[in-house]
Amino acid sequence: MAVARGCMDNSYISKDMLPGPHPKTLEEQAATAKKYNMQMEDEEPWLGDGMGYGDYSKFPDRSQQERDPWCDWDHPSLMLNWGEPRLWDLGVYSRKHVDASSTPVSWNLTRKQLRSFTAFMTFMFWVWGECHSPAHVDR
């Protein structure tokens, strides 16, 4: 029982890994930037709205698709280096989920695709209506 209990205790997150309280002053914000190995200009705290983010920094929503795939990453599957701060919701922006990079599509192409789809669907509904309309029976 003691061995199982010891394994269970070691699997939990320690208090050092949890975010601290939300920074209210510039000095606290500077200490938070130092804690997460960031520059003061890059550190932007989350709003203190009680969601539990604490002093963890807010990063821009950038997916891992935007990162260099040929770089020698310390953790290649996540494209992260050791000591690099992670997004709060890193799992959402992994390579297997969301690609948040901007891929602009011209309005002309979008308009052509919409018109083609609408014309095709109209044609298919017309064909279906012709083939499946009830036969007119004269008595």
DSSP file (Angstrom, degrees, kcal/mol; ACC not computed):
  #  RESIDUE AA STRUCTURE BP1 BP2  ACC     N-H-->O    O-->H-N    N-H-->O    O-->H-N    TCO  KAPPA ALPHA  PHI   PSI    X-CA   Y-CA   Z-CA
    1    1 A M     >        0   0    0      0, 0.0     4,-2.2     0, 0.0     5,-0.2   0.000 360.0 360.0 360.0 -35.9    0.0    0.0    0.0
    2    2 A A  H  >  +     0   0    0      2,-0.2     4,-2.1     1,-0.2     5,-0.1   0.872 360.0  50.7 -67.6 -36.1    2.9    2.4    0.8
    3    3 A V  H  > S+     0   0    0      2,-0.2     4,-2.0     1,-0.2    -1,-0.2   0.927 111.7  46.7 -67.8 -44.0    4.4    1.8   -2.7
    4    4 A A  H  > S+     0   0    0      1,-0.2     4,-2.0     2,-0.2    -2,-0.2   0.894 112.1  51.1 -65.0 -39.3    1.2    2.5   -4.5
    5    5 A R  H  X S+     0   0    0     -4,-2.2     4,-2.2     1,-0.2    -1,-0.2   0.893 109.1  51.3 -65.5 -39.5    0.6    5.6   -2.3
    6    6 A G  H  X S+     0   0    0     -4,-2.1     4,-1.6     1,-0.2    -1,-0.2   0.883 109.6  49.7 -65.4 -38.7    4.1    6.9   -3.1
    7    7 A C  H  X S+     0   0    0     -4,-2.0     4,-0.7     2,-0.2    -1,-0.2   0.884 110.6  50.7 -66.0 -38.3    3.5    6.5   -6.8
    8    8 A M  H >X S+     0   0    0     -4,-2.0     3,-0.8     1,-0.2     4,-0.5   0.908 109.1  50.3 -67.9 -41.1    0.2    8.3   -6.7
    9    9 A D  H >< S+     0   0    0     -4,-2.2     3,-0.8     1,-0.2    -1,-0.2   0.856 108.0  53.8 -66.0 -33.7    1.7   11.3   -4.8
   10   10 A N  H 3< S+     0   0    0     -4,-1.6    -1,-0.2     1,-0.2    -2,-0.2   0.652  99.7  63.0 -75.8 -13.9    4.5   11.6   -7.3
   11   11 A S  H << S+     0   0    0     -3,-0.8    -1,-0.2    -4,-0.7    -2,-0.2   0.644  86.2  90.6 -85.5 -13.6    2.1   11.8  -10.2
   12   12 A Y  S << S-     0   0    0     -3,-0.8     2,-0.3    -4,-0.5    -3,-0.0  -0.366  87.4 -99.7 -80.3 161.8    0.4   15.0   -9.0
   13   13 A I        -     0   0    0     -2,-0.1    -1,-0.1     1,-0.1    -2,-0.1  -0.637  39.8-127.5 -78.5 134.4    1.5   18.5  -10.0
   14   14 A S    >>  -     0   0    0     -2,-0.3     3,-1.0     1,-0.1     4,-0.7  -0.337  21.3-109.5 -78.5 165.5    3.6   20.2   -7.4
   15   15 A K  T 34 S+     0   0    0      1,-0.3     3,-0.3     2,-0.2    -1,-0.1   0.751 117.3  62.8 -68.3 -21.9    2.8   23.7   -6.0
   16   16 A D  T 34 S+     0   0    0      1,-0.2    -1,-0.3     4,-0.0     4,-0.1   0.758 101.0  52.4 -72.2 -23.2    5.9   25.1   -7.8
   17   17 A M  T <4 S+     0   0    0     -3,-1.0    -1,-0.2     2,-0.1    -2,-0.2   0.661  92.7  89.8 -85.8 -16.7    4.4   24.1  -11.1
   18   18 A L  S  < S-     0   0    0     -4,-0.7     2,-0.1    -3,-0.3    36,-0.0  -0.472  88.4-100.3 -79.1 151.3    1.1   25.9  -10.5
   19   19 A P        -     0   0    0      0, 0.0    35,-0.1     0, 0.0    -1,-0.1  -0.405  36.8-128.6 -69.5 148.7    0.6   29.5  -11.5
   20   20 A G        -     0   0    0      1,-0.2    35,-1.2    33,-0.1    36,-0.3  -0.084  44.9 -57.5 -82.4-172.0    0.9   32.1   -8.7
   21   21 A P        -     0   0    0      0, 0.0    -1,-0.2     0, 0.0     3,-0.0  -0.290  68.9 -85.0 -68.4 157.2   -1.6   34.9   -7.9
   22   22 A H        -     0   0    0      1,-0.1     2,-0.2    -3,-0.1    33,-0.2  -0.409  48.8-114.7 -62.9 129.1   -2.5   37.4  -10.6
   23   23 A P        +     0   0    0      0, 0.0    -1,-0.1     0, 0.0    25,-0.1  -0.481  35.6 175.8 -71.0 133.0    0.1   40.3  -10.7
   24   24 A K        +     0   0    0     -2,-0.2     2,-0.2    -3,-0.0    -2,-0.0   0.703  60.7  46.0-107.9 -27.4   -1.5   43.6   -9.7
   25   25 A T  S  > S-     0   0    0      1,-0.1     4,-1.9     0, 0.0     5,-0.1  -0.661  85.6-110.7-112.6 169.5    1.6   45.9   -9.8
   26   26 A L  H  > S+     0   0    0     -2,-0.2     4,-2.3     2,-0.2     5,-0.2   0.837 118.0  56.1 -67.6 -32.4    4.4   46.5  -12.2
   27   27 A E  H  > S+     0   0    0      2,-0.2     4,-2.2     1,-0.2    -1,-0.2   0.919 108.4  46.9 -65.8 -42.2    6.9   44.9   -9.8
   28   28 A E  H  > S+     0   0    0      1,-0.2     4,-2.1     2,-0.2    -2,-0.2   0.880 111.7  51.5 -65.5 -36.6    4.8   41.8   -9.6
   29   29 A Q  H  X S+     0   0    0     -4,-1.9     4,-2.2     2,-0.2    -2,-0.2   0.884 109.2  50.2 -67.5 -37.7    4.6   41.7  -13.3
   30   30 A A  H  X S+     0   0    0     -4,-2.3     4,-2.1     2,-0.2    -2,-0.2   0.893 110.5  50.1 -65.9 -39.1    8.4   42.1  -13.6
   31   31 A A  H  X S+     0   0    0     -4,-2.2     4,-2.3     2,-0.2    -2,-0.2   0.879 110.1  50.7 -65.8 -37.1    8.8   39.2  -11.2
   32   32 A T  H  X S+     0   0    0     -4,-2.1     4,-2.0     2,-0.2    -2,-0.2   0.908 108.6  51.3 -65.9 -41.8    6.4   37.1  -13.2
   33   33 A A  H  <>S+     0   0    0     -4,-2.2     5,-3.2     1,-0.2    -2,-0.2   0.898 112.1  47.1 -62.1 -39.6    8.3   37.9  -16.4
   34   34 A K  H ><5S+     0   0    0     -4,-2.1     3,-1.2     3,-0.2    -1,-0.2   0.887 108.7  55.4 -67.9 -38.2   11.6   36.8  -14.7
   35   35 A K  H 3<5S+     0   0    0     -4,-2.3    -2,-0.2     1,-0.3    -1,-0.2   0.889 113.7  39.8 -61.3 -40.2    9.9   33.6  -13.4
   36   36 A Y  T 3<5S-     0   0    0     -4,-2.0    -1,-0.3    -5,-0.1    -2,-0.2   0.245 115.2-114.3 -96.3  12.7    8.8   32.6  -16.9
   37   37 A N  T < 5S+     0   0    0     -3,-1.2     2,-0.3     1,-0.2    -3,-0.2   0.923  72.2 130.4  58.5  49.7   12.2   33.7  -18.5
   38   38 A M      < -     0   0    0     -5,-3.2     2,-0.2    -6,-0.1    -1,-0.2  -0.824  61.8-103.1-126.6 165.1   10.6   36.4  -20.6
   39   39 A Q    >>  -     0   0    0     -2,-0.3     4,-1.2     1,-0.1     3,-0.6  -0.612  32.1-118.5 -85.0 153.2   11.2   40.1  -21.2
   40   40 A M  T 34 S+     0   0    0      1,-0.2     3,-0.2    -2,-0.2    -1,-0.1   0.841 113.8  55.0 -61.0 -33.9    8.9   42.6  -19.4
   41   41 A E  T 34 S+     0   0    0      1,-0.2    -1,-0.2     3,-0.0    -3,-0.0   0.824 109.3  47.0 -70.1 -30.4    7.7   44.0  -22.8
   42   42 A D  T <4 S+     0   0    0     -3,-0.6     2,-0.6     2,-0.0    -1,-0.2   0.675  90.6  96.1 -84.3 -17.7    6.6   40.5  -24.0
   43   43 A E     <  +     0   0    0     -4,-1.2   -10,-0.1    -3,-0.2    16,-0.1  -0.637  45.3 170.4 -82.6 118.6    4.8   39.6  -20.7
   44   44 A E        -     0   0    0     -2,-0.6    14,-3.6    14,-0.4     2,-0.0  -0.965  23.7-141.8-127.0 113.3    1.1   40.2  -20.9
   45   45 A P  B     -A   57   0A   0      0, 0.0    12,-0.2     0, 0.0    10,-0.1  -0.347  19.4-109.6 -75.6 155.5   -1.0   38.8  -18.0
   46   46 A W        -     0   0    0     10,-0.9     2,-0.1     8,-0.4    12,-0.0  -0.337  48.1 -85.1 -69.0 161.5   -4.4   37.3  -18.3
   47   47 A L        -     0   0    0      1,-0.1     2,-2.0     2,-0.1     4,-0.3  -0.463  37.1-120.4 -66.6 142.5   -7.3   39.2  -17.0
   48   48 A G        +     0   0    0      1,-0.2    -1,-0.1    -2,-0.1     7,-0.0  -0.398  66.6 135.3 -81.9  62.7   -7.9   38.6  -13.3
   49   49 A D  S    S-     0   0    0     -2,-2.0    -1,-0.2     0, 0.0    -2,-0.1   0.284  78.1-102.4 -97.7  10.1  -11.4   37.3  -13.9
   50   50 A G  S    S+     0   0    0     -3,-0.2    -2,-0.1     1,-0.0    -3,-0.0   0.631  83.7 127.3  83.9  12.4  -11.1   34.2  -11.6
   51   51 A M  S    S-     0   0    0     -4,-0.3    -3,-0.1     3,-0.1    -1,-0.0   0.590  79.8-112.0 -79.7  -8.9  -10.6   31.7  -14.3
   52   52 A G  S    S+     0   0    0      2,-0.0    -4,-0.1     0, 0.0    -1,-0.0   0.614  81.3 124.1  94.0  13.0   -7.5   30.4  -12.6
   53   53 A Y    >   +     0   0    0     -6,-0.2     3,-1.8     1,-0.2   -33,-0.1   0.786  42.3 174.6 -75.9 -25.5   -4.8   31.5  -15.0
   54   54 A G  T 3   -     0   0    0      1,-0.3    -8,-0.4    -7,-0.1    -1,-0.2  -0.301  62.9 -16.3  61.9-133.8   -3.0   33.4  -12.3
   55   55 A D  T 3  S+     0   0    0    -35,-1.2    -1,-0.3   -33,-0.2     2,-0.1   0.337  98.0 127.1 -89.2   7.8    0.3   34.9  -13.2
   56   56 A Y    <   -     0   0    0     -3,-1.8   -10,-0.9   -36,-0.3     2,-0.0  -0.451  64.1-113.2 -69.1 137.6    0.7   32.8  -16.3
   57   57 A S  B     -A   45   0A   0    -12,-0.2     2,-0.5    -2,-0.1    31,-0.2  -0.311  17.8-123.6 -75.0 151.8    1.4   34.9  -19.4
   58   58 A K        -     0   0    0    -14,-3.6   -14,-0.4    29,-0.1    -1,-0.1  -0.843  30.8-168.2 -94.6 126.4   -1.0   35.4  -22.3
   59   59 A F        -     0   0    0     -2,-0.5    29,-0.1   -16,-0.1     2,-0.1  -0.767  30.6 -91.9-111.4 157.3    0.6   34.5  -25.6
   60   60 A P        -     0   0    0      0, 0.0     2,-1.5     0, 0.0    -1,-0.1  -0.396  46.8-103.7 -65.5 147.4   -0.7   35.1  -29.1
   61   61 A D        +     0   0    0     -2,-0.1     2,-0.5    39,-0.0     0, 0.0  -0.580  60.4 156.5 -75.7  93.1   -2.8   32.3  -30.6
   62   62 A R        -     0   0    0     -2,-1.5    25,-0.1    39,-0.0    31,-0.1  -0.982  33.1-138.4-122.6 128.9   -0.2   30.7  -32.9
   63   63 A S    >   -     0   0    0     -2,-0.5     3,-1.2     1,-0.1     4,-0.2  -0.335  24.4-112.9 -80.7 166.4   -0.5   27.2  -34.0
   64   64 A Q  G >  S+     0   0    0     29,-2.1     3,-1.0    34,-0.3    31,-0.1   0.644 110.1  75.9 -74.8 -13.3    2.4   24.8  -34.3
   65   65 A Q  G 3  S+     0   0    0     33,-0.3    -1,-0.2     1,-0.2    34,-0.1   0.779  90.1  58.5 -64.5 -25.0    2.0   24.8  -38.1
   66   66 A E  G <  S+     0   0    0     -3,-1.2    -1,-0.2     2,-0.1    -2,-0.2   0.612  89.8  91.9 -81.2 -12.1    3.5   28.2  -38.1
   67   67 A R  S <  S-     0   0    0     -3,-1.0    12,-0.0    -4,-0.2    -3,-0.0  -0.435  93.2 -90.1 -84.6 159.3    6.8   27.1  -36.5
   68   68 A D    >   -     0   0    0      1,-0.2     3,-1.0    -2,-0.1    -1,-0.1  -0.533  31.5-162.0 -70.9 116.0    9.8   25.9  -38.5
   69   69 A P  T 3  S+     0   0    0      0, 0.0    -1,-0.2     0, 0.0     4,-0.1   0.691  87.4  55.9 -73.7 -15.7    9.5   22.2  -39.0
   70   70 A W  T 3  S+     0   0    0      2,-0.1     2,-0.1    -3,-0.0    -2,-0.1   0.442  80.9 111.4 -96.5  -0.5   13.3   21.8  -39.8
   71   71 A C  S <  S-     0   0    0     -3,-1.0     2,-1.5     1,-0.1     8,-0.1  -0.391  79.9-112.5 -70.4 151.6   14.5   23.4  -36.6
   72   72 A D        -     0   0    0     -2,-0.1     2,-0.1     7,-0.0    -1,-0.1  -0.654  45.9-170.9 -86.6  84.8   16.3   21.1  -34.1
   73   73 A W        -     0   0    0     -2,-1.5     8,-0.2    -4,-0.1     4,-0.1  -0.441  30.1-137.9 -78.4 148.8   13.6   21.2  -31.4
   74   74 A D  S    S+     0   0    0      6,-0.5     7,-0.2     1,-0.3    -1,-0.1   0.832 108.4  29.9 -71.1 -32.7   14.2   19.7  -27.9
   75   75 A H  B >>>S-B   80   0B   0      5,-2.5     5,-1.5     1,-0.1     4,-1.1  -0.793  78.8-177.2-124.7  86.7   10.6   18.3  -28.0
   76   76 A P  T 345S+     0   0    0      0, 0.0    -1,-0.1     0, 0.0     3,-0.1   0.801  76.4  57.3 -62.3 -33.1   10.1   17.7  -31.8
   77   77 A S  T 345S+     0   0    0      1,-0.2    18,-0.3     2,-0.1    -2,-0.0   0.829 119.3  31.6 -70.1 -28.3    6.5   16.5  -31.6
   78   78 A L  T <45S-     0   0    0     -3,-0.9    -1,-0.2     2,-0.1     3,-0.1   0.480 104.1-128.3-100.8  -5.1    5.4   19.7  -29.8
   79   79 A M  T  <5 +     0   0    0     -4,-1.1     2,-0.3     1,-0.2    -2,-0.1   0.943  63.6 133.2  54.0  52.3    7.9   21.9  -31.6
   80   80 A L  B   < -B   75   0B   0     -5,-1.5    -5,-2.5     6,-0.0    -6,-0.5  -0.944  48.9-140.0-130.2 150.8    9.1   23.3  -28.3
   81   81 A N    >   -     0   0    0     -2,-0.3     3,-1.7    -7,-0.2     2,-0.1  -0.729  41.7 -83.9-103.8 160.4   12.5   23.9  -26.7
   82   82 A W  T 3  S+     0   0    0     -2,-0.3    -1,-0.1     1,-0.3    -8,-0.0  -0.401 115.0  14.7 -64.6 135.1   13.4   23.3  -23.1
   83   83 A G  T 3  S+     0   0    0      1,-0.3    -1,-0.3    -2,-0.1     3,-0.0   0.367  90.5 134.3  82.8  -4.6   12.4   26.2  -20.8
   84   84 A E    <   -     0   0    0     -3,-1.7    -1,-0.3     1,-0.1   -47,-0.1  -0.630  61.9-114.1 -78.2 130.6   10.2   27.8  -23.5
   85   85 A P        -     0   0    0      0, 0.0     2,-0.3     0, 0.0    -4,-0.1  -0.361  32.2-141.1 -66.1 145.4    6.9   28.9  -22.1
   86   86 A R        -     0   0    0      1,-0.1     2,-0.1    -6,-0.0   -27,-0.0  -0.692  19.5 -98.4-105.6 156.6    3.9   27.1  -23.4
   87   87 A L    >   -     0   0    0     -2,-0.3     3,-1.1     1,-0.1     4,-0.1  -0.410  31.8-122.2 -65.0 149.2    0.4   28.2  -24.3
   88   88 A W  T 3  S+     0   0    0      1,-0.3     2,-0.4   -31,-0.2     3,-0.2   0.909 114.4  34.1 -60.1 -42.5   -2.2   27.6  -21.6
   89   89 A D  T >> S+     0   0    0      1,-0.2     3,-1.3     2,-0.1     4,-0.8  -0.477  75.9 152.9-110.5  58.7   -4.2   25.6  -24.1
   90   90 A L  G X4  +     0   0    0     -3,-1.1     3,-0.5    -2,-0.4    -1,-0.2   0.827  65.4  63.9 -59.2 -35.2   -1.3   24.0  -26.0
   91   91 A G  G >4 S+     0   0    0      1,-0.2     3,-0.8    -3,-0.2    -1,-0.3   0.788  97.0  57.0 -62.8 -27.5   -3.3   20.9  -26.9
   92   92 A V  G <4 S+     0   0    0     -3,-1.3     6,-1.7     1,-0.2    -1,-0.2   0.870 110.2  43.1 -70.9 -35.9   -5.7   23.0  -29.0
   93   93 A Y  G << S+     0   0    0     -4,-0.8   -29,-2.1    -3,-0.5   -28,-0.2   0.144  85.9 125.2 -99.4  19.3   -3.0   24.5  -31.2
   94   94 A S  S X  S-     0   0    0     -3,-0.8     3,-1.7   -31,-0.2     4,-0.2  -0.237  78.7-100.8 -72.2 169.4   -1.0   21.3  -31.7
   95   95 A R  T 3  S+     0   0    0    -18,-0.3    -1,-0.1     1,-0.3   -17,-0.1   0.721 121.3  55.5 -65.6 -20.4   -0.3   20.1  -35.3
   96   96 A K  T 3  S+     0   0    0     -5,-0.1    -1,-0.3     2,-0.0     3,-0.1   0.496 116.3  30.6 -90.3  -3.1   -3.1   17.5  -35.1
   97   97 A H  S <  S+     0   0    0     -3,-1.7     2,-0.4     1,-0.3    -4,-0.2   0.550 109.8  12.7-119.5 -97.3   -5.8   20.1  -34.2
   98   98 A V        -     0   0    0     -6,-1.7     2,-0.7    -4,-0.2   -34,-0.3  -0.726  44.5-158.1-100.5 135.0   -6.1   23.7  -35.2
   99   99 A D        +     0   0    0     -2,-0.4    -6,-0.1     1,-0.1    -5,-0.1  -0.910  15.8 175.7-105.8 102.4   -4.1   25.6  -37.8
  100  100 A A        +     0   0    0     -2,-0.7    -1,-0.1    -7,-0.1     2,-0.1   0.377  37.4 119.7 -90.7   4.1   -4.5   29.3  -36.7
  101  101 A S  S    S-     0   0    0      1,-0.1     2,-0.6   -39,-0.0    -2,-0.1  -0.399  73.6-107.6 -69.5 146.9   -2.2   30.6  -39.3
  102  102 A S        +     0   0    0     -2,-0.1    -1,-0.1     1,-0.1    -2,-0.1  -0.637  36.8 178.9 -80.1 122.9   -3.8   33.1  -41.7
  103  103 A T        -     0   0    0     -2,-0.6     2,-0.1     2,-0.0    -1,-0.1  -0.825  20.4-150.1-121.1  89.4   -4.3   31.6  -45.1
  104  104 A P        -     0   0    0      0, 0.0     2,-0.4     0, 0.0    -2,-0.0  -0.361   9.6-164.0 -68.3 136.0   -6.0   34.4  -47.1
  105  105 A V        -     0   0    0     -2,-0.1    -2,-0.0     3,-0.0     5,-0.0  -0.972  25.3-115.4-117.0 131.9   -8.3   33.3  -49.9
  106  106 A S     >  -     0   0    0     -2,-0.4     4,-2.0     1,-0.1     5,-0.1  -0.278  16.0-125.5 -67.5 152.3   -9.3   35.9  -52.4
  107  107 A W  H  > S+     0   0    0      1,-0.2     4,-2.9     2,-0.2     5,-0.2   0.837 109.5  59.5 -66.4 -32.5  -12.9   37.0  -52.7
  108  108 A N  H  > S+     0   0    0      2,-0.2     4,-2.4     1,-0.2    -1,-0.2   0.937 107.6  44.5 -61.7 -45.9  -13.0   36.1  -56.4
  109  109 A L  H  > S+     0   0    0      2,-0.2     4,-2.4     1,-0.2    -2,-0.2   0.912 114.5  49.3 -64.6 -42.4  -12.1   32.5  -55.7
  110  110 A T  H  X S+     0   0    0     -4,-2.0     4,-2.3     1,-0.2    -2,-0.2   0.919 112.0  48.6 -62.5 -43.3  -14.6   32.3  -52.8
  111  111 A R  H  X S+     0   0    0     -4,-2.9     4,-2.6     2,-0.2    -2,-0.2   0.901 111.2  50.0 -64.3 -41.9  -17.3   33.8  -55.0
  112  112 A K  H  X S+     0   0    0     -4,-2.4     4,-2.6    -5,-0.2    -1,-0.2   0.910 111.3  48.9 -63.2 -42.3  -16.6   31.4  -57.8
  113  113 A Q  H  X S+     0   0    0     -4,-2.4     4,-2.4     2,-0.2    -2,-0.2   0.910 112.1  48.6 -64.8 -41.2  -16.7   28.4  -55.5
  114  114 A L  H  X S+     0   0    0     -4,-2.3     4,-2.6     2,-0.2    -2,-0.2   0.925 113.2  46.9 -65.0 -44.1  -20.0   29.6  -54.0
  115  115 A R  H  X S+     0   0    0     -4,-2.6     4,-2.7     2,-0.2     5,-0.2   0.912 112.8  49.6 -64.4 -41.8  -21.6   30.2  -57.4
  116  116 A S  H  X S+     0   0    0     -4,-2.6     4,-2.5     2,-0.2    -2,-0.2   0.924 112.8  46.9 -62.9 -44.2  -20.3   26.8  -58.7
  117  117 A F  H  X S+     0   0    0     -4,-2.4     4,-2.6     2,-0.2     5,-0.2   0.925 113.4  48.1 -63.6 -44.9  -21.7   25.0  -55.6
  118  118 A T  H  X S+     0   0    0     -4,-2.6     4,-2.4     2,-0.2    -2,-0.2   0.917 113.3  47.5 -63.6 -43.5  -25.0   26.8  -55.9
  119  119 A A  H  X S+     0   0    0     -4,-2.7     4,-2.4     2,-0.2    -2,-0.2   0.916 113.1  48.7 -63.9 -43.2  -25.4   26.0  -59.6
  120  120 A F  H  X S+     0   0    0     -4,-2.5     4,-2.5    -5,-0.2    -2,-0.2   0.923 113.0  46.7 -63.1 -44.7  -24.5   22.4  -59.1
  121  121 A M  H  X S+     0   0    0     -4,-2.6     4,-2.4     2,-0.2    -1,-0.2   0.891 111.7  51.2 -67.2 -38.4  -26.9   21.9  -56.3
  122  122 A T  H  X S+     0   0    0     -4,-2.4     4,-2.1    -5,-0.2    -2,-0.2   0.930 111.8  47.7 -62.2 -44.9  -29.7   23.7  -58.2
  123  123 A F  H  X S+     0   0    0     -4,-2.4     4,-2.6     1,-0.2    -2,-0.2   0.916 111.9  49.6 -60.9 -44.5  -29.0   21.4  -61.2
  124  124 A M  H  X S+     0   0    0     -4,-2.5     4,-2.6     1,-0.2    -1,-0.2   0.890 110.6  49.5 -66.0 -39.1  -29.0   18.3  -59.0
  125  125 A F  H  X S+     0   0    0     -4,-2.4     4,-2.3     2,-0.2    -1,-0.2   0.883 111.2  50.5 -66.3 -36.5  -32.3   19.3  -57.3
  126  126 A W  H  X S+     0   0    0     -4,-2.1     4,-2.2     2,-0.2    -2,-0.2   0.932 112.0  46.8 -65.1 -45.2  -33.9   19.9  -60.7
  127  127 A V  H  X S+     0   0    0     -4,-2.6     4,-2.3     1,-0.2     5,-0.2   0.922 113.1  49.1 -62.4 -44.0  -32.7   16.4  -62.0
  128  128 A W  H  X S+     0   0    0     -4,-2.6     4,-2.3     1,-0.2    -1,-0.2   0.896 110.8  50.6 -62.9 -40.3  -34.0   14.8  -58.8
  129  129 A G  H  < S+     0   0    0     -4,-2.3     4,-0.5     1,-0.2    -1,-0.2   0.873 111.2  48.3 -65.7 -37.2  -37.3   16.6  -59.2
  130  130 A E  H  < S+     0   0    0     -4,-2.2     3,-0.4     1,-0.2    -2,-0.2   0.893 116.8  41.8 -69.1 -39.9  -37.7   15.4  -62.8
  131  131 A C  H  < S+     0   0    0     -4,-2.3    -2,-0.2     1,-0.2    -1,-0.2   0.826 123.0  36.5 -77.6 -31.6  -36.8   11.8  -62.0
  132  132 A H  S  < S+     0   0    0     -4,-2.3    -1,-0.2    -5,-0.2    -2,-0.2   0.211  82.5 122.0-111.6  15.4  -38.8   11.5  -58.8
  133  133 A S  S    S-     0   0    0     -4,-0.5     2,-0.1    -3,-0.4     3,-0.1  -0.538  73.7 -99.2 -75.9 145.9  -41.9   13.6  -59.6
  134  134 A P        -     0   0    0      0, 0.0     2,-0.1     0, 0.0    -1,-0.1  -0.387  41.7-108.9 -66.0 140.3  -45.2   11.7  -59.3
  135  135 A A        -     0   0    0      1,-0.1     2,-0.6    -2,-0.1    -3,-0.0  -0.427  28.6-118.0 -70.0 141.2  -46.5   10.5  -62.7
  136  136 A H        -     0   0    0     -2,-0.1     2,-0.5    -3,-0.1    -1,-0.1  -0.709  30.8-159.8 -82.7 122.1  -49.6   12.3  -63.9
  137  137 A V        -     0   0    0     -2,-0.6     2,-0.4     2,-0.0    -1,-0.0  -0.907   3.0-154.6-109.2 124.2  -52.4    9.8  -64.2
  138  138 A D              0   0    0     -2,-0.5    -2,-0.0     1,-0.1     0, 0.0  -0.797 360.0 360.0 -94.2 137.5  -55.4   10.5  -66.5
  139  139 A R              0   0    0     -2,-0.4    -1,-0.1     0, 0.0    -2,-0.0   0.385 360.0 360.0-118.5 360.0  -58.7    8.8  -65.7
